[in-house]
């Protein structure tokens, strides 16, 4: 490039390199600055380079037809005697696909290469965008998993510890029968009684007991109905008190066993 002098650019107008520098906002020589301030043609050329630079820095470029008269000026500058004989401009191409790499329309001059804005091609940015979306999905998934309520605890099924068949003790209760079953449900021990043919006395009630071989006994309380579940005391020793007894008790206020047993059976390990 021929450096402009104080008298102005040697060709009378800004050369291509100065026009590009002016479009990028770089300072020019005083003579070139003075010429640009008073030359409408050079200002239009600088504005065109500025629009091109801005378009190359945008994410999406919409191609448009050139302003009227552009092709006529190009025909005159390349030597056509009659600007009207310049070839008709080709229709504007369709916009490039979103992932296509757009060819570089910038001039090959050193100043243009120096001023060309650097961009990351869309095809390079695509893996980065995909990784960001994947990271966001994983983060959202982790957050939803952390915020989800804990699943309902599974019900603990009772374990049968021991059982026995209850049999009548007298001929008068020959029609009576029953079963007893001890279960452990996560540390809670229960005695389940199922009675058949046992009628409660008119002036009393039925009561369940645990007996040992030495005559010791533990009262489990009055029974209401044929199917009864009784919570066993936590300190009861079932290896000692292993006999289940069902008795008739009168309404006399005496908590002791009446000695009127209906059914009895000895527990054995399940």
C-alpha positions as CSV (number, residue, x, y, z in Angstrom):
1,X,0.0,0.0,0.0
2,X,1.3,3.5,-0.9
3,X,1.2,5.6,2.3
4,X,-1.0,8.7,1.9
5,X,0.7,12.0,2.3
6,X,-0.4,15.3,3.7
7,X,-1.7,16.3,0.2
8,X,-4.2,13.4,0.3
9,X,-4.4,9.8,-1.0
10,X,-2.4,9.3,-4.3
11,X,-5.4,8.0,-6.2
12,X,-7.8,10.7,-5.0
13,X,-9.7,8.1,-2.9
14,X,-9.0,5.8,0.0
15,X,-7.4,2.5,-1.0
16,X,-8.9,-0.8,0.1
17,X,-6.7,-1.3,3.1
18,X,-7.5,2.2,4.5
19,X,-11.2,1.6,4.0
20,X,-11.1,-1.6,5.9
21,X,-9.1,0.0,8.7
22,X,-11.6,2.9,8.9
23,X,-14.5,0.4,9.0
24,X,-12.8,-1.3,12.0
25,X,-12.3,2.0,13.8
26,X,-8.5,2.1,13.4
27,X,-6.9,5.6,13.0
28,X,-5.8,6.7,9.5
29,X,-3.2,9.1,8.3
30,X,-4.3,12.8,8.7
31,X,-4.6,13.3,5.0
32,X,-6.7,10.1,4.6
33,X,-8.9,11.2,7.6
34,X,-9.4,14.6,6.0
35,X,-10.3,13.1,2.6
36,X,-12.8,10.6,4.2
37,X,-14.6,13.5,6.0
38,X,-15.3,15.2,2.7
39,X,-15.8,12.3,0.2
40,X,-19.2,10.6,0.1
41,X,-18.0,7.8,-2.1
42,X,-15.2,6.8,0.4
43,X,-17.6,7.0,3.3
44,X,-20.0,4.7,1.5
45,X,-17.2,2.2,0.9
46,X,-16.2,2.3,4.6
47,X,-19.8,1.8,5.6
48,X,-20.0,-1.3,3.3
49,X,-16.9,-2.8,5.0
50,X,-18.4,-2.0,8.4
51,X,-21.6,-3.8,7.5
52,X,-19.6,-6.8,6.2
53,X,-17.5,-7.0,9.4
54,X,-20.6,-6.8,11.6
55,X,-22.3,-9.5,9.5
56,X,-19.4,-11.9,9.9
57,X,-19.5,-11.4,13.7
58,X,-23.2,-12.3,13.9
59,X,-24.4,-15.8,14.6
60,X,-26.9,-15.9,11.7
61,X,-26.2,-14.1,8.4
62,X,-29.0,-13.3,6.1
63,X,-27.7,-12.7,2.6
64,X,-29.3,-9.8,0.6
65,X,-29.0,-8.5,-2.9
66,X,-26.4,-5.7,-3.3
67,X,-27.5,-2.1,-3.4
68,X,-28.6,-0.7,-6.8
69,X,-25.7,0.5,-9.0
70,X,-23.0,-1.8,-7.4
71,X,-22.7,-4.0,-10.5
72,X,-22.4,-0.9,-12.7
73,X,-19.5,0.5,-10.7
74,X,-17.7,-2.8,-10.7
75,X,-18.1,-3.0,-14.5
76,X,-16.7,0.5,-14.9
77,X,-13.7,-0.3,-12.7
78,X,-12.8,-3.5,-14.5
79,X,-12.8,-1.9,-17.9
80,X,-16.2,-2.3,-19.5
81,X,-16.7,0.6,-21.9
82,X,-20.5,0.5,-21.3
83,X,-21.5,-0.2,-17.8
84,X,-24.9,-1.4,-19.2
85,X,-23.1,-4.5,-20.7
86,X,-22.1,-5.8,-17.3
87,X,-23.6,-9.3,-16.6
88,X,-26.8,-9.2,-14.6
89,X,-26.4,-10.0,-11.0
90,X,-27.1,-13.6,-10.0
91,X,-30.0,-14.2,-7.6
92,X,-29.1,-14.2,-3.9
93,X,-28.3,-17.7,-2.8
94,X,-30.5,-19.4,-0.2
95,X,-29.3,-19.0,3.4
96,X,-26.7,-21.6,4.4
97,X,-27.8,-24.5,6.7
98,X,-27.4,-23.9,10.4
99,X,-24.4,-26.2,10.7
100,X,-22.7,-25.4,7.4
101,X,-19.4,-23.6,7.3
102,X,-19.9,-20.3,5.4
103,X,-17.0,-19.5,2.9
104,X,-15.0,-16.5,3.9
105,X,-16.0,-13.6,1.6
106,X,-13.4,-11.2,3.1
107,X,-10.7,-9.7,0.8
108,X,-7.3,-11.3,0.6
109,X,-5.4,-8.2,1.5
110,X,-3.1,-8.2,4.5
111,X,-5.1,-5.5,6.3
112,X,-8.3,-7.4,5.8
113,X,-6.7,-10.6,7.2
114,X,-5.4,-8.7,10.1
115,X,-8.8,-7.1,10.8
116,X,-10.9,-10.3,10.2
117,X,-12.8,-11.2,13.4
118,X,-12.1,-14.7,14.6
119,X,-15.1,-17.0,15.2
120,X,-15.6,-20.6,16.4
121,X,-17.2,-22.6,13.5
122,X,-20.6,-23.9,14.2
123,X,-19.4,-27.4,13.8
124,X,-16.9,-26.9,16.6
125,X,-19.5,-25.3,18.9
126,X,-22.0,-28.2,18.4
127,X,-20.1,-30.7,20.7
128,X,-19.8,-28.0,23.3
129,X,-23.5,-27.2,23.1
130,X,-24.4,-30.9,23.3
131,X,-22.2,-31.4,26.3
132,X,-23.8,-28.4,28.0
133,X,-27.3,-29.8,27.4
134,X,-26.2,-33.2,28.7
135,X,-24.8,-31.7,31.8
136,X,-28.0,-29.7,32.3
137,X,-30.1,-32.8,31.9
138,X,-27.9,-34.7,34.4
139,X,-28.1,-31.9,36.9
140,X,-31.9,-31.6,36.6
141,X,-32.2,-35.4,36.9
142,X,-30.0,-35.4,40.0
143,X,-31.9,-32.6,41.6
144,X,-35.3,-34.3,40.9
145,X,-33.9,-37.6,42.3
146,X,-32.7,-35.7,45.5
147,X,-36.0,-34.0,45.9
148,X,-38.1,-37.1,45.4
149,X,-39.8,-38.5,48.5
150,X,-38.4,-41.6,50.1
151,X,-40.3,-44.7,49.1
152,X,-42.7,-46.1,51.6
153,X,-41.1,-48.6,53.9
154,X,-41.8,-52.2,53.2
155,X,-44.1,-53.8,55.8
156,X,-42.3,-56.2,58.1
157,X,-43.9,-59.7,58.0
158,X,-44.3,-61.3,61.3
159,X,-42.2,-64.4,62.0
160,X,-43.9,-67.4,63.7
161,X,-41.7,-68.3,66.8
162,X,-43.8,-71.1,68.3
163,X,-47.3,-72.6,68.2
164,X,-49.6,-75.1,69.9
165,X,-53.0,-76.8,69.6
166,X,-55.3,-76.0,72.5
167,X,-57.3,-79.0,73.8
168,X,-60.1,-79.2,76.3
169,X,-59.3,-80.4,79.9
170,X,-62.7,-81.8,80.9
171,X,-65.4,-83.9,79.2
172,X,-67.8,-81.0,79.6
173,X,-65.7,-78.9,77.2
174,X,-65.1,-81.7,74.7
175,X,-66.6,-79.5,71.8
176,X,-64.1,-76.7,72.5
177,X,-60.8,-76.3,70.6
178,X,-58.3,-73.7,69.6
179,X,-54.8,-72.8,68.5
180,X,-52.1,-70.5,69.8
181,X,-49.3,-68.9,67.9
182,X,-46.5,-66.7,69.0
183,X,-45.1,-64.2,66.4
184,X,-42.2,-61.8,66.4
185,X,-42.7,-58.7,64.2
186,X,-39.5,-56.6,64.3
187,X,-39.1,-57.2,68.1
188,X,-42.8,-56.9,68.9
189,X,-44.0,-60.3,70.3
190,X,-47.7,-61.3,70.1
191,X,-49.8,-64.3,71.0
192,X,-52.6,-65.0,68.5
193,X,-55.5,-67.1,69.8
194,X,-58.2,-68.7,67.7
195,X,-61.0,-70.4,69.8
196,X,-63.8,-72.7,68.6
197,X,-66.8,-73.8,70.7
198,X,-65.9,-71.8,73.8
199,X,-68.7,-69.8,75.3
200,X,-68.1,-67.0,77.8
201,X,-69.7,-67.7,81.2
202,X,-72.9,-65.7,81.9
203,X,-71.5,-64.3,85.2
204,X,-67.8,-64.0,84.2
205,X,-65.3,-63.9,81.4
206,X,-62.5,-65.8,79.6
207,X,-58.9,-65.1,80.5
208,X,-55.6,-66.1,78.8
209,X,-52.6,-67.2,80.8
210,X,-49.0,-68.4,80.4
211,X,-48.0,-71.1,82.9
212,X,-44.7,-72.8,83.8
213,X,-43.9,-76.3,85.1
214,X,-43.7,-75.0,88.8
215,X,-47.1,-73.5,88.9
216,X,-46.0,-69.9,88.1
217,X,-48.3,-68.0,85.8
218,X,-48.6,-64.7,83.8
219,X,-52.0,-63.2,83.1
220,X,-52.6,-62.0,79.5
221,X,-56.0,-60.4,80.3
222,X,-59.6,-61.0,79.4
223,X,-60.5,-62.3,76.0
224,X,-63.2,-60.7,73.8
225,X,-64.3,-62.8,70.8
226,X,-63.0,-65.9,69.2
227,X,-60.0,-64.4,67.4
228,X,-57.7,-62.5,69.8
229,X,-54.2,-61.1,69.5
230,X,-52.4,-60.2,72.8
231,X,-49.1,-58.3,73.1
232,X,-46.7,-60.3,75.3
233,X,-44.7,-58.6,78.0
234,X,-41.2,-57.8,76.9
235,X,-39.6,-59.6,79.8
236,X,-41.5,-62.8,79.7
237,X,-39.4,-66.0,79.2
238,X,-41.2,-68.2,76.7
239,X,-38.8,-71.0,77.3
240,X,-40.1,-71.1,80.9
241,X,-43.7,-70.0,80.5
242,X,-44.5,-72.2,77.5
243,X,-48.0,-73.4,78.5
244,X,-51.0,-71.4,77.1
245,X,-54.1,-71.7,79.2
246,X,-57.7,-70.3,78.7
247,X,-59.8,-70.2,81.9
248,X,-63.3,-69.1,83.0
249,X,-63.1,-66.3,85.6
250,X,-66.0,-65.2,87.8
251,X,-66.8,-61.5,88.5
252,X,-65.5,-61.7,92.1
253,X,-62.7,-59.2,91.9
254,X,-60.0,-61.9,92.6
255,X,-57.1,-61.6,90.1
256,X,-55.9,-65.2,90.8
257,X,-56.6,-68.1,88.5
258,X,-60.0,-69.6,89.1
259,X,-58.7,-73.2,88.4
260,X,-61.5,-73.6,85.9
261,X,-59.4,-74.1,82.7
262,X,-61.2,-74.7,79.4
263,X,-58.3,-75.2,77.0
264,X,-54.6,-75.8,77.3
265,X,-51.5,-76.5,75.1
266,X,-47.7,-76.4,75.3
267,X,-45.8,-74.2,72.8
268,X,-43.2,-75.7,70.6
269,X,-40.7,-73.9,68.3
270,X,-41.9,-73.4,64.8
